[in-house]
Amino acid sequence: MSPDVPLLNDYKQDFFLKRFPQTVLGGPRLKLGYCAPPYIYVNQIILFLMPWVLGGIGTVLYQIGLLKDYCAAALSGGLMLFTAFVIQFTSLYAKNKSTRVERMLTTDILAEEDEHEFTSCAGAETVRFLIPGKKYIANTFFHSVLAGFVCGLGTWYLLPNRITLLYGSAGGTAPIFVFGWVTLCIGEYSLIVNTATETATFQTQDAYEITPLLRPLYIFFFVSVDLTHRFVVNIPALEQMNRILHILFIFLPFLWALGTLPPPDALCLWAMEQVLEFGLGGSPMSSHLRLLVMLIISAGTVVISYFIPSTVGVVLFMTGLGFLLSLDLSDMSFVFQRNLTRHREGTESKALPSSSEKQFSWKECLFYIIVLILALLETSLLHHFAGFSQVSKSSSQAMVAYILMILLLILWILREIQGIYIFGIFRNPFYPKDKQTVTLFVEKQRKLLKIGVVRRILLTLVSPFAMLAFLSLDSSLQGLHSLSVSIGFTRAFRMVWQNTENALLETVIASAVHLLISSSDLWWNRSLDTGIRLLLVGVLRDRLIQFICKLQFAVTVLWASWTEKKRRKTTTTLCILNIIFSPFVLFIIVFATLLSSPLLPLFTLPVFLVGFPRPIQSWPGAVGTSACVCADTVYYYQMVPRLTAALHTAMAAGSLGLLLPGSCYLGRFQDRLLWIMVLEHGYTYCRINIKGVYTGRVLTLQELLIQVGKLNAEAVKGQWANLSWELLYATNDDEERYSIQAHPLLLRNLTVQAADPPLGYPIYSSKPLPIHLC
């Protein structure tokens, strides 16, 4: 297929050109696909400017000295509240007055949905077109009240005298006042008149009418900073922030139109995940419910640790809860309930345990209990020892810090030795070079596996206990602790087990910086305890890795566009523009990194936008699978009793040497989940199909050498963000569109297919599986 196919077909182009201006303006439909009376456009303009008119009344009365600033805001807000109720009840009246008449003037169904028949400037059809109304009566009242607050607080926010006082001159007052009110009008229109389709679409269906709240939400944030600056003691940093936000306020429509700012539901879930991961030491959860439950439990741990009066008690509590919360307790509870049910019912399915049971056997539970006891003993004894002498405490912690540095170096060397490439560039001489049989490959890899076992022991046992020693000896835990100490050390004690390798890196960096500048009176030493230092280093580590991955993705998209066999006509121009405006492209990458947002390549071309932040469970992780190989020997039988056919199948397979005594499991062809589970546990499975003719197939589990690749996580997120924009906003569902064409570097077609429905269409998607990497 030629790469010069349109990015959007003719119909979608026309559709997009109608939808995007509506998104920019917050809902007014000023471009229609058919001829509409002039009053349709005039009415929309009047409704759009209504908040500015009402706010202008309060502004004028304040400027001439008749009203105080807060009275002017209250007047404008009250007028807007009354107007909003009039608008909403007019919509309800028009809905109840008549029913919609369906027109059958054309065979184009999509055109029928766009066309309306208008009879007068205030007719029922006109009102329904201009003001679709709310789904729920509760939202009719809630959104109207919210509109009053937005107008009142917005009037207060944009008072000319206040803006002049904030900047010390009247030069910038006029543009901030004018364009600021355009921002407010856009937010009000989407809230009470007609909600535009947002480019930042998180849910396919807006069941609870959350989308209208997107723009007012950000308006309230800007106003809240200004109110804080008004009523709190003068803080220079807050004043400077308020000045910057007033300028940024006029650019909010562009951020809304580009889809950079997330909708309220995505923002809430993203914020919860960021707090859980970086503030409390947890990991991203696979569902919204798990995220909420884990956030509550983790926050409760911080609160309880703050109120524990004993320092030894605090250390024991943080150590124990940090270890327990790092385990997958849901799988353990599932195994416990399953075993209890079996014991009560006396089932005979113990021969085929589930994958969760394999992960959490009684031996592993015993191992976890022993590790927990040892951890509690270590931290309590070291903390008690550190309380005797300040000198011994600091020197001991420094000694442990040096041990951690050596451990990190050893683990890094062992990891590089096991990889195919060292530093991702040079071929590893210790790794088997050629494709070989399983036996020969495993033989050559045995030494590397031994190195992997050593690294695993160092990473999962030695390193955690060494980090526990470092934390237990810290002076911040000896006296009365603050909330920052509770937050920082609760996270640190949990990260030791939750993400050991990252925790080790963060601890080494924080301790190294502290050892280098320990004699200096700097902010790092004076105002921060060890827990908060580790938290800041963790955030910086994550953002730095994201920046590198996003930069690699951007370069890959550029290179992929340039090296296509049939290059698009616009490719050369786009590549040159990216080089010329490389500082701006770099700024976009940095901005996306700070927000932890996907870098969105529009249509997978080198046109980069900042996608909106999302939790992060919106990005399914990679999983491992076992390969099942089916023998090509098929046996056919005439119509005989089922048992006889099964025995014949078993006997035939046994005569060919495919079966061993006690290793065969007979079952029906339709029991797919059963035979997969049987194969995973080492049985040979004889499938039997009964459809007039008996057929059997012998399935065995074998080891195969397969090539495993690792994709740049930011490349997947960026392509999925573009996929979401194309399908949910531009409705570009053409099966031959450019953005899903195969490419050896980007793997566009495979990446799109692997996305969760309804965006993708994966052949099979397993549940999250834990994979241990040495």
Secondary structure, DSSP 8 states (H G I E B T S, - for coil): --TTS-SS-HHHHHHHHHHHHHHHHTS-----SS---HHHHHHHHHHHHHHHHHHHHHHHHHHTTSS-HHHHHHHHHHHHHHHHHHHHHHHHHHHHH-------S-S-HHHHHH-----STTSHHHHHHH----SSHHHHHHHHHHHHHHHHHHHHHT-HHHHHHHHTSSTTHHHHHHHHHHHHHHHHHHHHT-----SS--SS--TT--GGGHHHHHHHHHHHHHHHHHHS---HHHHHHHHHHHHHHTTHHHHHHHT-S--HHHHHHHHHHHIIIIIS-----SSHHHHHHHHHHHHHHHHHHHH---HHHHHHHHHHHHHHHHS-HHHHHHHHHHHHHHHHHT-SGGGS--HHHHHS-HHHHHHHHHHHHHHHHHHHHHHHHHTT-HHHHHHHHHHHHHHHHHHHHHHHHHHHHHSSEETTTEE-TTS--S---HHHHHHHHHHHHHHHHHHHHIIIIIHHHHHHHHHHT-GGGTS---HHHHHHHHHHHHHHHHSHHHHHHHHHHHHHHHHHSTTS--HHHHT--HHHHHHHHHHHHHHHHHHHHHHHHHHHHHHHHHT-SS--TTHHHHHHHHHHTHHHHHHHHHHHHHHT--EEEGGGSS-EEE--------S--------EEEEEEEEEE-S--HHHHHHHHHHHHHHTT---TT-EEEEETT-HHHHHHHHHTT-EEEEEEESSSEEEEEEEE-----------HHHHHHHHHHHHIIIIIS----TT-GGGS--TTT-HHHHHHHS-TTT---S-----------
